Amino acid sequence: MLSEAWDAIQGPAGGCALLAGLYGALLLLGTSLPAPPVPLEAVHGPLMVLGFAGR
């Protein structure tokens, strides 16, 4: 029961981390996107690992 609740939290959190990591990669490539207040390109690697591995 707790495992199902944890999976319900981890799925969206992993998806957000994956999207933020991809956004950081686009910023690193120099695309003209609106930059967020947090420097995502500085934390691109950890965000990609958390988004991919998740667990």
N, C-alpha and C positions, 0 to 999 in steps of 0.2 A: 504494500500500500504506500509506504513512504518512498519506495523506488519510483513508482508512477508519478507521484507528486514532484519528486526531484527531476525526473525526465521532462515534466511539463515546464519547469523553470529553466533547465539547461538548454533545451532546444532553442527557444527565442534568444536567450543570452548568447549562445554560440553563433546564431545567425547575425545578431547585432555586431559581435566581434568580427565576424567574417566580412560583413559589409564595411565596417570601419577600417579594417585592414586593406581591403581593396580600394577604398577611397584614399587612404594614405599612399598606396602604390601609385594611384593616378596623380596625386600631388607630387610625388617624387619624380614622376615622368615629365612634369612640367605642364600638365594640362591646365587650362584656364577654368578652374572650378572655384566656387566660393570657398575660401579657407575657413575652417571652424576655429573657434578661439583656442582649442587645445591643439598643439602641434602633432597631428596624427602621423606625419612622416617620421617623427622621432621615435614613435612606438609601433611602427609598422610591423616589425618582426614578431614581437610578442603577441600582437593582436591576430596576426595570421596563424600563429601556432595555437592560440586559444580557440580561434574560430574553426580550425581544421581538426584538431585533436578533441576539443570539447571536454572530454572526460579526463 
